[in-house]
């Protein structure tokens, strides 16, 4: 049985980046992009990525995010493309 999506997720480069985005309205925050195991099994509606996460992220990070987005029907977006619940 598949679990339902957790909602929206914010992916930050590190804890400092997370502190800069505390106001962002998401259901879950991933603050350590070096640890891809935090993304294992994560189901999301939309995942928002900060500019610092884009700069510091690896190809494996984005491959993982886009693969999960295809499975869940979600989207991978920059934080500037925030979408209210549909």
WOMO-V979663 format. One record per pair of residues at least 12 apart in sequence whose C-alpha atoms are under 7 Angstrom apart, sorted by the first residue. I is the first residue (numbers start at 1). J is the second residue. D is the distance in whole Angstrom. If there is no record, write none. Layout:
i=I j=J d=D
i=I j=J d=D
This chain:
i=4 j=43 d=7
i=5 j=43 d=4
i=5 j=44 d=5
i=5 j=45 d=6
i=6 j=27 d=7
i=6 j=43 d=6
i=6 j=44 d=5
i=7 j=27 d=6
i=7 j=44 d=5
i=7 j=45 d=5
i=7 j=46 d=7
i=8 j=26 d=5
i=8 j=27 d=5
i=8 j=28 d=7
i=8 j=44 d=6
i=8 j=45 d=5
i=8 j=46 d=5
i=8 j=47 d=6
i=9 j=26 d=6
i=9 j=27 d=6
i=9 j=28 d=5
i=9 j=29 d=6
i=9 j=44 d=7
i=9 j=46 d=6
i=9 j=47 d=5
i=9 j=48 d=6
i=10 j=26 d=6
i=10 j=28 d=6
i=10 j=29 d=5
i=10 j=30 d=6
i=10 j=47 d=6
i=10 j=48 d=5
i=10 j=49 d=6
i=11 j=29 d=6
i=11 j=30 d=5
i=11 j=31 d=6
i=11 j=48 d=6
i=11 j=49 d=5
i=11 j=50 d=6
i=11 j=53 d=7
i=12 j=30 d=6
i=12 j=31 d=5
i=12 j=32 d=7
i=12 j=33 d=7
i=12 j=49 d=6
i=12 j=50 d=6
i=12 j=52 d=7
i=12 j=53 d=5
i=13 j=31 d=6
i=13 j=32 d=6
i=13 j=33 d=6
i=13 j=52 d=6
i=13 j=53 d=4
i=13 j=56 d=6
i=14 j=31 d=5
i=14 j=32 d=5
i=14 j=33 d=7
i=15 j=31 d=6
i=18 j=31 d=6
i=33 j=57 d=6
i=36 j=61 d=7
i=43 j=68 d=7
i=43 j=72 d=6
i=44 j=72 d=7
i=44 j=74 d=6
i=45 j=74 d=5
i=45 j=75 d=7
i=46 j=74 d=5
i=46 j=75 d=5
i=46 j=76 d=6
i=47 j=75 d=6
i=47 j=76 d=5
i=47 j=77 d=6
i=48 j=76 d=6
i=48 j=77 d=5
i=48 j=78 d=5
i=48 j=79 d=5
i=49 j=77 d=6
i=49 j=78 d=5
i=49 j=79 d=6
i=50 j=78 d=6
i=50 j=79 d=6
